[in-house]
Amino acid sequence: MTPFQVVLAEALAVDKDKVTPGLLGFVVVALLGLATYLLVRSMNRQLKKIDLPEDDQPPTSPKAPGPGA
C-alpha cells in the first residue's frame, strides 16, 4: 500500500465505539416523512369536503320538544 492509501484508510476507518444509523435509519426516516406528508394531504382533502353552516344564519330550533323536556 502506498502512504496515501494508508492515510486514507486511517481517515475512513470506522470507530467500533461509534454507532451510526446508516442506510436503514435514513430509509426509515424518509418513509416516515413520506407517510406523514401523504396523511396530511389526505386529511386536507377530507376537511375540504365538509360543508359547515355559515355563522350569519341563526341555528334552527327543533319543532317539537325533545324527550327530556
N, CA, C and O atoms as a DFTB+ gen file, in Angstrom:
276 C
 N C O
     1  1       0.829      -1.184       0.000
     2  2       0.000       0.000       0.000
     3  2       0.872       1.244       0.000
     4  3       1.943       1.277       0.605
     5  1       0.402       2.234      -0.671
     6  2       1.130       3.497      -0.724
     7  2       0.818       4.305       0.531
     8  3      -0.176       4.033       1.204
     9  1       1.634       5.276       0.852
    10  2       1.366       6.111       2.029
    11  2       0.014       6.838       1.931
    12  3      -0.659       7.050       2.940
    13  1      -0.367       7.212       0.722
    14  2      -1.663       7.877       0.544
    15  2      -2.801       6.934       0.929
    16  3      -3.756       7.354       1.582
    17  1      -2.709       5.679       0.536
    18  2      -3.750       4.704       0.860
    19  2      -3.809       4.444       2.361
    20  3      -4.890       4.256       2.919
    21  1      -2.664       4.435       3.008
    22  2      -2.635       4.222       4.454
    23  2      -3.321       5.383       5.169
    24  3      -4.134       5.169       6.068
    25  1      -2.996       6.594       4.776
    26  2      -3.610       7.778       5.393
    27  2      -5.115       7.798       5.128
    28  3      -5.902       8.102       6.024
    29  1      -5.511       7.477       3.904
    30  2      -6.931       7.452       3.555
    31  2      -7.669       6.374       4.337
    32  3      -8.789       6.606       4.792
    33  1      -7.068       5.207       4.503
    34  2      -7.695       4.117       5.249
    35  2      -7.863       4.492       6.719
    36  3      -8.878       4.159       7.331
    37  1      -6.876       5.181       7.287
    38  2      -6.982       5.613       8.681
    39  2      -8.050       6.693       8.843
    40  3      -8.742       6.737       9.859
    41  1      -8.181       7.553       7.855
    42  2      -9.173       8.627       7.931
    43  2     -10.593       8.083       7.790
    44  3     -11.524       8.615       8.395
    45  1     -10.760       7.039       7.005
    46  2     -12.088       6.470       6.770
    47  2     -12.416       5.300       7.682
    48  3     -13.480       4.695       7.552
    49  1     -11.527       4.976       8.593
    50  2     -11.741       3.838       9.484
    51  2     -12.966       4.083      10.362
    52  3     -13.197       5.196      10.834
    53  1     -13.738       3.032      10.570
    54  2     -14.943       3.116      11.389
    55  2     -14.570       2.853      12.833
    56  3     -13.924       1.855      13.152
    57  1     -14.983       3.755      13.697
    58  2     -14.727       3.594      15.123
    59  2     -15.702       2.560      15.672
    60  3     -16.912       2.699      15.493
    61  1     -15.197       1.533      16.331
    62  2     -16.048       0.455      16.848
    63  2     -16.973       0.940      17.955
    64  3     -18.019       0.332      18.182
    65  1     -16.621       2.016      18.648
    66  2     -17.437       2.539      19.739
    67  2     -18.508       3.515      19.257
    68  3     -19.379       3.906      20.034
    69  1     -18.455       3.907      18.008
    70  2     -19.402       4.883      17.465
    71  2     -20.492       4.158      16.692
    72  3     -20.209       3.346      15.811
    73  1     -21.732       4.455      17.028
    74  2     -22.865       3.829      16.347
    75  2     -23.504       4.854      15.423
    76  3     -23.784       5.979      15.836
    77  1     -23.731       4.471      14.189
    78  2     -24.373       5.354      13.225
    79  2     -25.632       4.674      12.692
    80  3     -25.683       3.445      12.635
    81  1     -26.641       5.437      12.303
    82  2     -27.881       4.838      11.815
    83  2     -27.720       4.156      10.459
    84  3     -28.403       3.172      10.176
    85  1     -26.842       4.661       9.638
    86  2     -26.601       4.029       8.349
    87  2     -27.749       4.214       7.373
    88  3     -28.606       5.081       7.550
    89  1     -27.750       3.391       6.350
    90  2     -28.743       3.474       5.282
    91  2     -30.131       3.092       5.780
    92  3     -31.118       3.723       5.400
    93  1     -30.220       2.074       6.621
    94  2     -31.527       1.639       7.122
    95  2     -32.207       2.757       7.906
    96  3     -33.408       2.977       7.747
    97  1     -31.466       3.458       8.740
    98  2     -32.038       4.572       9.502
    99  2     -32.538       5.675       8.597
   100  3     -33.600       6.251       8.837
   101  1     -31.778       5.973       7.554
   102  2     -32.203       7.002       6.604
   103  2     -33.479       6.587       5.884
   104  3     -34.387       7.400       5.709
   105  1     -33.553       5.332       5.467
   106  2     -34.735       4.842       4.748
   107  2     -35.966       4.890       5.649
   108  3     -37.043       5.286       5.203
   109  1     -35.817       4.493       6.904
   110  2     -36.955       4.515       7.835
   111  2     -37.444       5.941       8.051
   112  3     -38.649       6.190       8.018
   113  1     -36.535       6.874       8.271
   114  2     -36.931       8.276       8.489
   115  2     -37.566       8.848       7.226
   116  3     -38.552       9.579       7.312
   117  1     -37.023       8.530       6.065
   118  2     -37.586       9.025       4.807
   119  2     -38.997       8.470       4.601
   120  3     -39.885       9.206       4.169
   121  1     -39.219       7.195       4.899
   122  2     -40.556       6.610       4.750
   123  2     -41.548       7.210       5.742
   124  3     -42.711       7.425       5.399
   125  1     -41.103       7.479       6.957
   126  2     -41.985       8.127       7.934
   127  2     -42.356       9.541       7.485
   128  3     -43.504       9.960       7.638
   129  1     -41.407      10.263       6.943
   130  2     -41.696      11.600       6.428
   131  2     -42.666      11.559       5.262
   132  3     -43.580      12.380       5.184
   133  1     -42.475      10.608       4.353
   134  2     -43.380      10.464       3.214
   135  2     -44.786      10.086       3.675
   136  3     -45.772      10.624       3.172
   137  1     -44.879       9.159       4.633
   138  2     -46.186       8.759       5.152
   139  2     -46.886       9.932       5.825
   140  3     -48.093      10.107       5.658
   141  1     -46.151      10.733       6.578
   142  2     -46.737      11.908       7.235
   143  2     -47.247      12.904       6.201
   144  3     -48.344      13.443       6.348
   145  1     -46.470      13.150       5.169
   146  2     -46.890      14.067       4.117
   147  2     -48.176      13.580       3.446
   148  3     -49.099      14.366       3.230
   149  1     -48.240      12.297       3.120
   150  2     -49.430      11.761       2.457
   151  2     -50.652      11.796       3.368
   152  3     -51.758      12.061       2.899
   153  1     -50.472      11.535       4.657
   154  2     -51.594      11.600       5.594
   155  2     -52.113      13.026       5.754
   156  3     -53.325      13.236       5.817
   157  1     -51.231      13.993       5.819
   158  2     -51.659      15.394       5.942
   159  2     -52.390      15.826       4.686
   160  3     -53.405      16.519       4.765
   161  1     -51.887      15.425       3.531
   162  2     -52.550      15.762       2.274
   163  2     -53.946      15.139       2.198
   164  3     -54.893      15.790       1.758
   165  1     -54.071      13.903       2.619
   166  2     -55.365      13.235       2.627
   167  2     -56.324      13.901       3.616
   168  3     -57.509      14.062       3.323
   169  1     -55.812      14.288       4.784
   170  2     -56.649      14.952       5.782
   171  2     -57.169      16.280       5.240
   172  3     -58.333      16.620       5.455
   173  1     -56.329      17.030       4.544
   174  2     -56.768      18.302       3.981
   175  2     -57.866      18.097       2.946
   176  3     -58.813      18.881       2.885
   177  1     -57.750      17.051       2.131
   178  2     -58.813      16.754       1.164
   179  2     -60.127      16.445       1.864
   180  3     -61.183      16.925       1.451
   181  1     -60.065      15.643       2.926
   182  2     -61.287      15.271       3.639
   183  2     -61.909      16.487       4.330
   184  3     -63.132      16.620       4.360
   185  1     -61.083      17.366       4.881
   186  2     -61.612      18.548       5.553
   187  2     -62.253      19.519       4.564
   188  3     -63.196      20.227       4.920
   189  1     -61.757      19.560       3.336
   190  2     -62.353      20.440       2.331
   191  2     -63.739      19.956       1.920
   192  3     -64.546      20.758       1.451
   193  1     -64.035      18.682       2.079
   194  2     -65.340      18.132       1.702
   195  2     -66.427      18.479       2.715
   196  3     -67.613      18.402       2.394
   197  1     -66.044      18.856       3.925
   198  2     -67.022      19.142       4.971
   199  2     -67.701      20.475       4.670
   200  3     -67.037      21.477       4.406
   201  1     -69.040      20.472       4.715
   202  2     -69.810      21.682       4.474
   203  2     -70.308      22.208       5.813
   204  3     -71.256      21.667       6.382
   205  1     -69.682      23.249       6.311
   206  2     -70.072      23.833       7.585
   207  2     -71.090      24.943       7.346
   208  3     -70.985      25.678       6.364
   209  1     -72.073      25.069       8.233
   210  2     -73.057      26.152       8.073
   211  2     -72.394      27.503       8.326
   212  3     -71.444      27.607       9.102
   213  1     -72.903      28.523       7.669
   214  2     -72.385      29.873       7.842
   215  2     -72.776      30.410       9.211
   216  3     -73.821      30.035       9.743
   217  1     -71.959      31.276       9.787
   218  2     -72.246      31.857      11.100
   219  2     -73.333      32.931      11.026
   220  3     -73.926      33.275      12.049
   221  1     -73.606      33.471       9.816
   222  2     -74.602      34.530       9.675
   223  2     -76.016      34.016       9.897
   224  3     -76.884      34.774      10.328
   225  1     -76.260      32.760       9.614
   226  2     -77.611      32.208       9.753
   227  2     -77.843      31.737      11.190
   228  3     -76.994      31.055      11.763
   229  1     -78.992      32.099      11.774
   230  2     -79.268      31.620      13.129
   231  2     -79.571      30.113      13.088
   232  3     -80.136      29.624      12.109
   233  1     -79.206      29.394      14.123
   234  2     -79.497      27.961      14.135
   235  2     -81.001      27.719      14.196
   236  3     -81.729      28.462      14.855
   237  1     -81.457      26.693      13.520
   238  2     -82.884      26.390      13.513
   239  2     -83.241      25.663      14.787
   240  3     -82.496      24.801      15.252
   241  1     -84.399      26.016      15.358
   242  2     -84.833      25.364      16.591
   243  2     -85.697      24.158      16.244
   244  3     -86.373      24.163      15.215
   245  1     -85.688      23.135      17.077
   246  2     -86.489      21.953      16.788
   247  2     -87.982      22.290      16.901
   248  3     -88.362      23.129      17.718
   249  1     -88.809      21.659      16.107
   250  2     -90.254      21.924      16.095
   251  2     -90.933      21.383      17.358
   252  3     -91.812      22.033      17.924
   253  1     -90.527      20.222      17.782
   254  2     -91.137      19.611      18.975
   255  2     -90.073      19.488      20.055
   256  3     -88.895      19.304      19.747
   257  1     -90.478      19.586      21.320
   258  2     -89.507      19.428      22.400
   259  2     -88.971      17.985      22.411
   260  3     -89.643      17.042      21.994
   261  1     -87.753      17.862      22.898
   262  2     -87.117      16.557      22.952
   263  2     -87.710      15.679      24.041
   264  3     -88.597      16.132      24.765
   265  1     -87.260      14.457      24.183
   266  2     -87.825      13.535      25.159
   267  2     -87.563      13.968      26.603
   268  3     -88.303      13.550      27.493
   269  1     -86.559      14.771      26.869
   270  2     -86.260      15.196      28.231
   271  2     -87.050      16.420      28.663
   272  3     -86.962      16.806      29.829
   273  1     -87.808      17.040      27.794
   274  2     -88.499      18.285      28.133
   275  2     -89.876      18.062      28.682
   276  3     -90.573      19.022      29.010
